[in-house]
Every structure is written in structure tokens, then in C-alpha cells.
Amino acid sequence: MNIFERVEKTPIKYQILIAVILVVCVFFTINKMTSKQDKNKKEFYLNGFCSKVIKSNTEFQRGEVFYLENKLEIYFLLPVGNKMLAGDSVCKVTNTYFYDVYRKDENGEYKFWSTYDFERVE
């Protein structure tokens, strides 16, 4: 007996219950992801910092997330190219979404690379 045959033999009230549980799980997952991004955006705006990019990860084949040492995240749409790399330094002042990226040169010294706007996911 395959899964579809089992579903057909399950009473309708259990099918509805399972569907409701799945919808609620999807809703809470989306809500949690959204609240995490909102918190990250607020913390990014309020804090001034200089922090290194420790790693990056492609999310849902749509964008790249860069994780900073201070636990904040920066998002770019694909293709990212060389906008930001692990090891880069990110600096910003308080109460702004603009931040500067610095990259090590061949002498190991950080040099200004570019300025980006956190609200414009490029």
C-alpha cells in the first residue's frame, strides 16, 4: 500500500487536521524567518561597528547571505560576484543603513572596496 492509498483510506476529519497542522507550521516558519530578518535590519541600523565577514551561504538559489562576526547578516541578490567575500571588513556608523566594505590587498592591509546600502539588496 503506497502513501496515496493510505491517505484515501484515512477519515476526512484526520485529513483536515493534518492539513491544518501543515498550514500552521508553514505560517509559523515564515513568521519566524520574517521576524529574524526584521530584527537583523533593526540591529544593523542602530549599531555602529567594524566586523569581519566570516562566511557566506546561498539561500534558496536567489541570494547570498554574508555572516558577520558580530552575528549580523548582509544580503545580496545573485550574482554576487566580488561585491563581498569572506575575510572582508564591514564598517558602519550608527543610525544609517550605509556601510563600507574593506578588502585586504596583497600586503595584507585593508583598503576601501565599496559602499553599499543595506536596504538596497543588490
PLY file of the C-alpha trace (Angstrom):
ply
format ascii 1.0
element vertex 122
property float x
property float y
property float z
element edge 121
property int vertex1
property int vertex2
end_header
0.00 0.00 0.00
1.53 3.33 -1.04
1.10 6.69 0.65
-1.71 7.84 -1.65
-3.78 4.75 -0.90
-3.27 5.34 2.82
-4.39 8.96 2.51
-7.53 7.90 0.62
-8.42 5.44 3.40
-7.82 8.00 6.18
-11.02 9.54 7.53
-11.70 13.07 6.25
-11.52 14.63 9.74
-7.90 13.40 10.08
-7.04 14.65 6.60
-8.38 18.09 7.54
-6.49 18.03 10.84
-3.23 17.16 9.08
-3.79 19.92 6.50
-4.45 22.49 9.25
-1.32 21.43 11.13
0.76 21.78 7.95
-0.64 25.24 7.19
0.05 26.39 10.76
3.63 25.06 10.56
4.24 26.90 7.28
2.77 30.10 8.74
4.99 29.95 11.85
8.10 29.17 9.79
7.51 32.16 7.52
6.70 34.36 10.52
9.90 33.32 12.32
12.04 33.97 9.24
10.47 37.40 8.75
10.90 38.41 12.40
14.56 37.29 12.30
15.19 39.47 9.25
13.36 42.42 10.84
15.46 42.10 14.00
18.65 41.90 11.92
17.65 45.02 9.96
16.88 46.99 13.14
20.14 45.94 14.83
22.09 46.76 11.68
20.61 50.28 11.57
21.08 51.10 15.26
24.63 49.84 15.78
27.91 51.27 14.62
30.55 48.61 14.11
33.51 47.20 12.24
33.20 43.45 11.78
34.69 40.78 9.54
32.72 38.59 7.15
33.22 35.07 8.49
31.28 33.08 5.89
28.59 33.21 3.24
25.77 30.98 2.13
23.44 30.87 -0.87
19.78 30.93 0.18
17.03 29.46 -1.97
19.12 30.00 -5.15
18.07 33.67 -5.07
20.55 35.42 -2.85
23.72 35.26 -0.85
23.86 35.83 2.90
27.08 37.10 4.45
27.52 36.39 8.15
29.50 38.88 10.23
31.46 38.21 13.42
29.00 40.40 15.35
26.16 38.00 14.39
24.53 40.36 11.87
23.79 39.31 8.29
24.02 41.13 4.96
22.04 40.02 1.89
22.82 40.31 -1.82
20.87 39.03 -4.80
22.68 36.64 -7.13
25.02 37.02 -8.90
27.13 38.49 -6.11
30.42 38.49 -8.00
33.11 40.10 -5.88
30.91 42.61 -4.01
31.79 40.93 -0.74
33.96 37.98 0.25
34.75 36.07 3.41
37.54 37.94 5.19
36.35 41.40 4.13
35.80 44.00 6.83
32.47 45.83 7.09
32.29 49.20 8.90
29.33 51.49 9.51
28.27 54.32 11.79
25.14 54.30 13.94
21.66 55.16 12.65
22.28 54.53 8.98
21.95 51.66 6.52
25.07 52.65 4.56
28.21 50.63 5.19
31.72 50.43 3.77
33.49 47.26 2.73
37.26 46.97 3.06
39.34 44.23 1.46
42.89 43.11 2.16
45.42 43.96 -0.53
48.49 41.90 -1.44
50.33 43.43 1.57
47.64 42.27 3.99
46.36 45.79 4.63
42.67 46.62 4.43
41.80 49.06 1.64
38.44 50.65 0.89
36.49 48.50 -1.59
32.95 49.91 -1.86
29.96 51.48 -0.10
26.59 49.72 -0.08
23.09 50.40 1.22
21.66 47.64 3.42
18.12 48.45 2.25
19.03 48.03 -1.42
19.61 44.32 -1.81
21.63 44.47 -5.00
0 1
1 2
2 3
3 4
4 5
5 6
6 7
7 8
8 9
9 10
10 11
11 12
12 13
13 14
14 15
15 16
16 17
17 18
18 19
19 20
20 21
21 22
22 23
23 24
24 25
25 26
26 27
27 28
28 29
29 30
30 31
31 32
32 33
33 34
34 35
35 36
36 37
37 38
38 39
39 40
40 41
41 42
42 43
43 44
44 45
45 46
46 47
47 48
48 49
49 50
50 51
51 52
52 53
53 54
54 55
55 56
56 57
57 58
58 59
59 60
60 61
61 62
62 63
63 64
64 65
65 66
66 67
67 68
68 69
69 70
70 71
71 72
72 73
73 74
74 75
75 76
76 77
77 78
78 79
79 80
80 81
81 82
82 83
83 84
84 85
85 86
86 87
87 88
88 89
89 90
90 91
91 92
92 93
93 94
94 95
95 96
96 97
97 98
98 99
99 100
100 101
101 102
102 103
103 104
104 105
105 106
106 107
107 108
108 109
109 110
110 111
111 112
112 113
113 114
114 115
115 116
116 117
117 118
118 119
119 120
120 121
